[in-house]
Amino acid sequence: MLASAHPWLKRDWPLLVCLSIPAILAVGLLLYMAGWVLVMSFTDLSLFGRKATEWSFIGLENYERLFTRRGFLESLWVTVIFTFFSSIIGQNILGFVLAGTLRNQPGLLRSSIESAVILGWVLPDVVAAFLWSATFTPNGLVDLAILQPLSIETRNLINDHPLLIVILANIWKGTAWSYILYSAALDSVPREVSEAAKVDGATPMQRMFFITLPMIKSHIATNCLFITIGSFVYFPLIFALTGGGPGTKTQVLSIFVYNESFSVGKLGYGSAISVAMLIIVAIMSIFYVRLLREPK
Amino acid sequence: MAIVAQTTKFSKIAWPVLAWMVGLLFFFPIFWMVLTSFKTDADAVKPEYLFWFKPTLDNYLNMTENYDYWRFARNSVITSVFATVFTLFVGIPAAYAMAFNPSRATKDVLMWMLSTKMLPAAAVLYPMTFLTKSLGLFDTHFLIIMVLSLINLPIVVWMLFTYFKEIPKDIIEAGKMDGVDTLGEIKEILVPLAWGGIASTALLCFIFCWNEAYWTVRLTTTEAATLSKLIEGNRAPEGLFFGRLSAVSTAAVGPIVVLGWFCQKQLVQGLTFGAVK
């Protein structure tokens, strides 16, 4: 449209394509890898042993295994719990409450708490894992500060409540994102609307649920899209903190893929799980994008 | 009316208190790590020394011999800086093309870029390792720089795109009328105008590169190993070596925290990248 309205913009098309080539190549390489994964998912390729070289196509067998063998469905369930409680409930709501609370607060309070929340977010996952294991391990922070002074028996809290701690860790790590997004979203709501409702006698709760929330609906959907995808495929912190254990209690799908592919060595099966994950995430994304597109 | 007044009074105190508590909870583990880094390994696991202890710098002074810290730090700096520069170098022209010559494909390209985040990294590890080993690139700075650029390119292009979109097209067109060619436009007009946006994008990209802990751990052994690999490789089961591990972790995140702290505002603006408009 723009090009036809301003003929001189046409002149640069070949050059513009050239400019984009490196970026297109980079994305192309990622897609190429994804294609490789798709092909592997139809084979019995293995990391070690005979099938590492003499592999063959086995059709949909890997996909059948997703449902016939133990592992995938359990892992999917863990992932759903992890994603739902850490992102949709935890990061989302905490981020929103913080954003709503802090925007009317004096600068010092706001910026200190903002720093604390963002600090967790900028820390590398491996350091976050060290912090969390140092907090809950025997002789760790909780043990030293609470359990030992009260002479409560030392326990390995990470082994006792692994999923809970992994969820807490993810909330700690990711809330900054929701907080920042919601701060900006709340700034985009005109004050007059809220003021007008206040004059009409709406309570703060009513203003929140009937005015503010509907107005930032698309931002909520955007945020949920990002954090759901992020948590669903999240790997480094959980892997460094629990490695998926004890047993399979925190074995989310991304760790399941890793273990099946590189500990068990079944690359084909691992790839099939990845493809299944991709499909699930894609469906969730379409769902959110639909929400976004709904007429205002 | 009275009830409304009461609730507002209550909420005027309750919400800030709650916010402070959340802030403290978020901050405390980090504070404790920094504190522990000044304790000896023996003091670090004694409850009576939780806050009162004799501070020592030994953990930091011995960091080089305990963990060979500087070698890893050097690798982190090299790979993050070059990856950031390279990503911007590739990303700016691409974002320019998308922002000023939008076509029907633009939105799709953005969606495709988002979709690269959907595939679990574990799935791509095998093809990636296979490729890098057969090209003889395993454990080289070049490889890590390329991988970091590749991972961050989608988000960088996306962020730049939203910044560039804000620039009035008239200015670019005026440049065209004056006979400036496309490269000139990018260099002379676009980059100076969008400097703030480019800087926050670069900052964010640098932080992501520095923090990357999946590929840097798995595609290196010694030569190009970064701080992530150092931290990942040293755990502290049951408080073993708490002091020295805290010190090396603090030193590993120091640059990033200082950077993030200085640029908090740009970071906050940059992150919302037009998702909110």
Interface residues (C-beta under 8 A of the other chain):
Chain A: L2 A3 H6 W8 L9 D12 W13 L15 L16 V17 L19 S20 P22 A23 I24 A26 V27 L29 L30 L31 M33 A34 W36 V37 M40 L47 L94 V97 L98 T101 L102 Q105 L109 S111 S112 I113 E114 S115 A116 V117 I118 L119 G120 V122 L123 P124 D125 V126 V127 F130 L131 W132 S133 A134 T135 T137 P138 N139 G140 L141 L144 A145 Q148 P149 W172 T175 W177 I180 L181 S183 A184 A185 S188 T203 P204 H219 T222 N223 F226 I229 G230 V233 F235 P236 A240 L253 S254 I255 V257 Y258 S261 F262 L267 G270 S271 S274 V275 M277 L278 V281 A282 S285
Chain B: V4 T7 T8 S11 W15 P16 L18 A19 W20 V22 G23 L24 F26 F27 F28 P29 I30 W32 M33 T36 V45 K46 P47 L50 V90 G91 P93 A94 Y96 A97 M98 F100 N101 P102 V109 W112 M113 L114 S115 T116 K117 M118 L119 P120 A121 A122 A123 V124 L125 Y126 P127 M128 S149 L150 L153 P154 V157 K169 E173 K176 M177 D181 T182 L183 I207 W210 N211 E212 A213 Y214 V217 L227 S228 I231 E232 R235 A236 P237 E238 G239 F242 L245 S246 S249 A252 V253 I256 V257 G260 W261 Q264 L267 V268 L271 T272 A275 V276 K277
